[in-house]
Amino acid sequence: MSTAKELRAKSAADLQKELLDLRREQFNLRMTRATGQAVKPDQFTKVRRNIARLKTVVGEQKSKGK
């Protein structure tokens, strides 16, 4: 995953695509856990934090009017 500095350099469309990809990954992790398959528990935290980081950058861009 990118750092916040790298995310700020991306366009709004790229950020939305990346957010959608992270949401899909989060959903897939939940489904994998629900079916009883082995999942690394730290992946949930990483994906959740990446989503939060991305949403923060999107909010910053909206407030700046980009």
C-alpha positions as CSV (number, residue, x, y, z in Angstrom):
1,M,0.0,0.0,0.0
2,S,1.1,3.5,-0.7
3,T,2.0,6.1,1.9
4,A,-0.2,9.2,2.4
5,K,2.4,11.3,0.5
6,E,2.1,9.0,-2.5
7,L,-1.6,8.9,-2.4
8,R,-1.8,12.7,-2.4
9,A,-0.1,12.7,-5.8
10,K,-2.8,10.6,-7.4
11,S,-5.9,11.8,-9.1
12,A,-9.4,11.5,-7.6
13,A,-10.4,8.7,-10.0
14,D,-7.3,6.7,-9.1
15,L,-8.1,7.1,-5.4
16,Q,-11.7,5.9,-5.9
17,K,-10.5,2.9,-7.8
18,E,-8.0,2.0,-5.1
19,L,-10.6,2.5,-2.4
20,L,-12.9,0.1,-4.3
21,D,-10.1,-2.5,-4.6
22,L,-9.5,-2.2,-0.8
23,R,-13.2,-2.6,0.0
24,R,-13.2,-5.8,-2.2
25,E,-10.2,-7.1,-0.4
26,Q,-11.8,-6.4,3.0
27,F,-14.9,-8.2,1.9
28,N,-12.9,-11.2,0.6
29,L,-11.1,-11.4,3.9
30,R,-14.4,-11.5,5.8
31,M,-15.8,-14.2,3.5
32,T,-12.6,-16.3,3.9
33,R,-12.8,-16.0,7.7
34,A,-16.6,-16.9,7.7
35,T,-15.9,-20.1,5.7
36,G,-13.4,-21.2,8.2
37,Q,-10.3,-20.9,6.0
38,A,-7.0,-19.8,7.4
39,V,-6.5,-16.0,7.3
40,K,-3.7,-14.0,8.7
41,P,-5.4,-11.9,11.4
42,D,-3.1,-8.9,10.8
43,Q,-4.5,-8.5,7.3
44,F,-7.7,-7.2,8.6
45,T,-5.9,-4.4,10.5
46,K,-3.7,-3.5,7.5
47,V,-6.6,-3.3,5.1
48,R,-8.7,-1.3,7.5
49,R,-5.9,1.2,8.1
50,N,-5.2,1.5,4.4
51,I,-8.9,2.3,3.8
52,A,-8.8,5.0,6.5
53,R,-5.6,6.5,5.0
54,L,-7.2,6.6,1.6
55,K,-10.4,8.1,2.9
56,T,-8.4,10.8,4.7
57,V,-6.6,11.8,1.5
58,V,-9.8,11.9,-0.4
59,G,-11.4,14.1,2.2
60,E,-8.4,16.4,2.1
61,Q,-8.7,16.7,-1.6
62,K,-12.4,17.5,-1.4
63,S,-11.8,20.2,1.1
64,K,-9.2,21.8,-1.1
65,G,-11.5,21.6,-4.1
66,K,-9.5,19.4,-6.3
